[in-house]
Amino acid sequence: MNNVEEMAEFVVLCDLMQDTQFTDQDDQITRRWTGHGNYTSKSAYPAQLQGTFSTYDGKSM
């Protein structure tokens, strides 16, 4: 560690890790974009476009 800021970040990281519990179980990956938690190409689009929007209105032309 080179400075006080890095030391402070390290202390915060240590505090966060104290609440972490590790197990021998395999990791499970689920997607919040689908009800069943599995990946689909249809679910990839909302995930990719999350937070974007368009102000284009084709009717106003």
DSSP file (Angstrom, degrees, kcal/mol; ACC not computed):
  #  RESIDUE AA STRUCTURE BP1 BP2  ACC     N-H-->O    O-->H-N    N-H-->O    O-->H-N    TCO  KAPPA ALPHA  PHI   PSI    X-CA   Y-CA   Z-CA
    1    1 A M              0   0    0      0, 0.0     3,-0.1     0, 0.0     4,-0.0   0.000 360.0 360.0 360.0 136.6    0.0    0.0    0.0
    2    2 A N        +     0   0    0      1,-0.1     2,-0.3     0, 0.0     3,-0.0   0.651 360.0   9.7-103.5 -18.1    1.3    3.4   -1.0
    3    3 A N  S  > S-     0   0    0      1,-0.1     4,-1.7     0, 0.0     5,-0.1  -0.930  78.1 -92.5-154.7 177.3   -0.9    5.8    0.8
    4    4 A V  H  > S+     0   0    0     -2,-0.3     4,-2.5     1,-0.2     5,-0.2   0.852 118.3  58.1 -65.3 -35.9   -3.6    6.4    3.3
    5    5 A E  H  > S+     0   0    0      1,-0.2     4,-2.2     2,-0.2    -1,-0.2   0.916 106.5  47.8 -63.0 -43.6   -6.4    6.2    0.7
    6    6 A E  H  > S+     0   0    0      1,-0.2     4,-2.1     2,-0.2    -1,-0.2   0.888 111.4  51.4 -64.2 -38.3   -5.3    2.6   -0.3
    7    7 A M  H  X S+     0   0    0     -4,-1.7     4,-2.1     2,-0.2    -2,-0.2   0.909 109.4  49.9 -64.3 -42.5   -5.1    1.6    3.4
    8    8 A A  H  X S+     0   0    0     -4,-2.5     4,-2.1     1,-0.2    -2,-0.2   0.903 110.4  50.0 -63.5 -41.5   -8.6    3.0    4.0
    9    9 A E  H  X S+     0   0    0     -4,-2.2     4,-2.4     1,-0.2    -1,-0.2   0.878 109.3  52.6 -63.7 -37.9   -9.9    1.0    0.9
   10   10 A F  H  X S+     0   0    0     -4,-2.1     4,-2.4     2,-0.2    -2,-0.2   0.899 108.3  50.1 -64.3 -41.3   -8.3   -2.1    2.3
   11   11 A V  H  X S+     0   0    0     -4,-2.1     4,-2.2     2,-0.2    -2,-0.2   0.908 110.4  49.8 -65.0 -41.7   -9.9   -1.7    5.6
   12   12 A V  H  X S+     0   0    0     -4,-2.1     4,-2.2     2,-0.2    -2,-0.2   0.924 110.7  50.6 -62.1 -44.2  -13.3   -1.3    4.0
   13   13 A L  H  X S+     0   0    0     -4,-2.4     4,-2.2     1,-0.2    -2,-0.2   0.914 109.2  50.6 -60.2 -43.9  -12.7   -4.4    1.9
   14   14 A C  H  X S+     0   0    0     -4,-2.4     4,-1.2     1,-0.2    -1,-0.2   0.896 109.2  51.6 -61.6 -40.5  -11.8   -6.4    5.0
   15   15 A D  H  X S+     0   0    0     -4,-2.2     4,-0.5     1,-0.2     3,-0.3   0.910 110.7  48.2 -62.7 -42.1  -15.0   -5.2    6.7
   16   16 A L  H >< S+     0   0    0     -4,-2.2     3,-0.8     1,-0.2    -2,-0.2   0.871 109.6  52.9 -66.4 -36.7  -17.1   -6.4    3.8
   17   17 A M  H >< S+     0   0    0     -4,-2.2     3,-1.5     1,-0.2    -1,-0.2   0.730  92.2  73.3 -73.5 -21.9  -15.4   -9.7    3.6
   18   18 A Q  H 3< S+     0   0    0     -4,-1.2    -1,-0.2    -3,-0.3    -2,-0.2   0.812  96.8  50.1 -62.5 -29.2  -16.0  -10.5    7.3
   19   19 A D  T << S+     0   0    0     -3,-0.8     2,-0.4    -4,-0.5    -1,-0.3   0.453  89.0 105.9 -87.6  -0.7  -19.7  -11.1    6.5
   20   20 A T    <   -     0   0    0     -3,-1.5     2,-0.5    -4,-0.1    -3,-0.0  -0.656  52.9-163.2 -85.3 131.2  -18.9  -13.5    3.6
   21   21 A Q        -     0   0    0     -2,-0.4     2,-0.3     2,-0.0    -2,-0.0  -0.965   4.9-154.6-116.6 124.3  -19.5  -17.2    4.2
   22   22 A F        -     0   0    0     -2,-0.5     2,-0.3     2,-0.0    -2,-0.0  -0.734  13.5-176.5 -97.3 145.8  -17.9  -19.7    1.9
   23   23 A T        -     0   0    0     -2,-0.3    -2,-0.0     2,-0.2     0, 0.0  -0.811  38.2-115.5-131.4 172.8  -19.3  -23.2    1.3
   24   24 A D  S    S+     0   0    0     -2,-0.3     2,-0.1     2,-0.0    -2,-0.0   0.394  77.9 115.7 -88.5   1.8  -18.3  -26.3   -0.6
   25   25 A Q  S    S-     0   0    0      1,-0.1    -2,-0.2     3,-0.0     3,-0.1  -0.389  74.3-103.6 -72.7 149.3  -21.3  -26.0   -2.9
   26   26 A D        -     0   0    0      1,-0.1    -1,-0.1    -2,-0.1     2,-0.1  -0.378  42.8 -98.6 -67.2 150.0  -20.9  -25.4   -6.6
   27   27 A D        -     0   0    0     -2,-0.1     2,-0.5     1,-0.0    -1,-0.1  -0.387  33.9-151.7 -66.6 147.1  -21.6  -21.8   -7.8
   28   28 A Q        -     0   0    0     -3,-0.1     2,-0.6    -2,-0.1    -1,-0.0  -0.990   3.3-158.0-124.9 126.2  -25.0  -21.2   -9.4
   29   29 A I        +     0   0    0     -2,-0.5     2,-0.3     2,-0.0    -2,-0.0  -0.899  16.8 174.2-105.2 124.1  -25.4  -18.6  -12.0
   30   30 A T        -     0   0    0     -2,-0.6     2,-0.5     8,-0.1     8,-0.2  -0.940  25.0-132.5-127.5 152.6  -28.9  -17.2  -12.5
   31   31 A R    >   -     0   0    0      6,-1.6     3,-0.9    -2,-0.3     6,-0.3  -0.888   1.8-157.1-105.7 130.5  -30.2  -14.4  -14.6
   32   32 A R  T 3  S+     0   0    0     -2,-0.5    -1,-0.1     1,-0.2     6,-0.1   0.568  87.3  74.0 -79.8  -7.2  -32.6  -11.8  -13.2
   33   33 A W  T 3  S+     0   0    0      4,-0.1     2,-0.3     3,-0.0    -1,-0.2   0.547  96.1  52.1 -84.5  -6.7  -33.9  -11.0  -16.6
   34   34 A T  S <  S-     0   0    0     -3,-0.9     3,-0.4     1,-0.1    -3,-0.1  -0.943  78.8-130.0-128.1 152.2  -35.9  -14.2  -16.9
   35   35 A G  S    S+     0   0    0     -2,-0.3    -1,-0.1     1,-0.2    -2,-0.0   0.825 110.7  44.3 -67.3 -31.7  -38.4  -15.8  -14.5
   36   36 A H  S    S-     0   0    0      2,-0.2    -1,-0.2    -3,-0.0     3,-0.1   0.524 108.3-122.1 -93.2  -6.3  -36.7  -19.1  -14.6
   37   37 A G        +     0   0    0     -3,-0.4    -6,-1.6     1,-0.3     2,-0.2   0.481  69.1 126.0  83.3   2.5  -33.1  -17.7  -14.2
   38   38 A N        -     0   0    0     -8,-0.2    -1,-0.3     1,-0.1     2,-0.2  -0.645  64.6-105.2 -95.2 153.3  -31.8  -19.3  -17.4
   39   39 A Y        +     0   0    0     -2,-0.2     2,-0.3    -3,-0.1    -1,-0.1  -0.542  41.1 169.3 -74.6 136.7  -30.1  -17.4  -20.2
   40   40 A T     >  -     0   0    0     -2,-0.2     4,-0.9     1,-0.1     3,-0.4  -0.973  43.5-123.0-138.1 153.9  -32.0  -16.7  -23.4
   41   41 A S  H  > S+     0   0    0     -2,-0.3     4,-0.9     1,-0.2     3,-0.5   0.855 114.6  59.0 -64.3 -31.6  -31.0  -14.4  -26.3
   42   42 A K  H  4 S+     0   0    0      1,-0.2     3,-0.3     2,-0.2    -1,-0.2   0.860 104.3  50.1 -63.2 -34.8  -34.3  -12.7  -25.8
   43   43 A S  H  > S+     0   0    0     -3,-0.4     4,-1.2     1,-0.2    -1,-0.2   0.684  98.7  68.6 -77.4 -16.9  -33.3  -11.8  -22.2
   44   44 A A  H  X S+     0   0    0     -4,-0.9     4,-2.5    -3,-0.5    -1,-0.2   0.858  91.6  59.8 -71.0 -34.4  -29.9  -10.4  -23.4
   45   45 A Y  H  X S+     0   0    0     -4,-0.9     4,-2.4    -3,-0.3    -1,-0.2   0.940 104.9  45.3 -64.2 -49.5  -31.5   -7.4  -25.1
   46   46 A P  H  > S+     0   0    0      0, 0.0     4,-0.6     0, 0.0    -1,-0.2   0.892 114.7  50.6 -60.3 -36.0  -33.2   -5.9  -22.0
   47   47 A A  H >< S+     0   0    0     -4,-1.2     3,-0.5     1,-0.2    -2,-0.2   0.910 112.8  45.7 -66.1 -41.0  -30.0   -6.5  -20.0
   48   48 A Q  H 3< S+     0   0    0     -4,-2.5    -1,-0.2     1,-0.2    -3,-0.2   0.853 118.7  41.4 -69.8 -34.8  -27.9   -4.8  -22.7
   49   49 A L  H >< S+     0   0    0     -4,-2.4     3,-2.4    -5,-0.2    -1,-0.2   0.366  80.0 136.1 -97.9   4.8  -30.2   -1.9  -23.1
   50   50 A Q  T << S+     0   0    0     -4,-0.6     3,-0.1    -3,-0.5    -3,-0.1  -0.305  76.2  15.8 -54.8 126.7  -31.0   -1.3  -19.4
   51   51 A G  T 3  S+     0   0    0      1,-0.3     2,-0.3    -2,-0.0    -1,-0.3   0.387 103.4 108.5  90.2  -3.8  -30.8    2.4  -18.6
   52   52 A T    <   +     0   0    0     -3,-2.4    -1,-0.3     2,-0.0     2,-0.3  -0.714  41.0 174.1-102.1 157.4  -31.0    3.5  -22.2
   53   53 A F        -     0   0    0     -2,-0.3     2,-0.4    -3,-0.1    -3,-0.0  -0.981  23.0-132.1-154.8 163.6  -34.0    5.2  -23.8
   54   54 A S        -     0   0    0     -2,-0.3    -2,-0.0     2,-0.1     0, 0.0  -0.960   6.1-166.3-121.9 137.6  -35.0    6.8  -27.1
   55   55 A T        +     0   0    0     -2,-0.4     2,-0.2     2,-0.0    -1,-0.1   0.342  51.7 124.3-100.0   4.8  -36.8   10.2  -27.5
   56   56 A Y        -     0   0    0      1,-0.0     2,-0.5     2,-0.0    -2,-0.1  -0.468  38.9-172.8 -69.0 131.6  -37.6    9.5  -31.2
   57   57 A D    >   -     0   0    0     -2,-0.2     3,-1.3     1,-0.1     4,-0.2  -0.918  10.3-167.3-127.4 103.9  -41.3    9.7  -32.0
   58   58 A G  G >  S+     0   0    0     -2,-0.5     3,-0.9     1,-0.3    -1,-0.1   0.705  83.8  64.8 -64.6 -21.7  -42.0    8.6  -35.5
   59   59 A K  G 3  S+     0   0    0      1,-0.2    -1,-0.3     2,-0.1    -2,-0.0   0.713  89.4  66.3 -75.1 -20.6  -45.6   10.1  -35.3
   60   60 A S  G <         0   0    0     -3,-1.3    -1,-0.2     1,-0.2    -2,-0.2   0.478 360.0 360.0 -83.8   0.2  -44.4   13.7  -35.0
   61   61 A M    <         0   0    0     -3,-0.9    -1,-0.2    -4,-0.2    -2,-0.1   0.456 360.0 360.0 -86.3 360.0  -42.9   13.8  -38.5
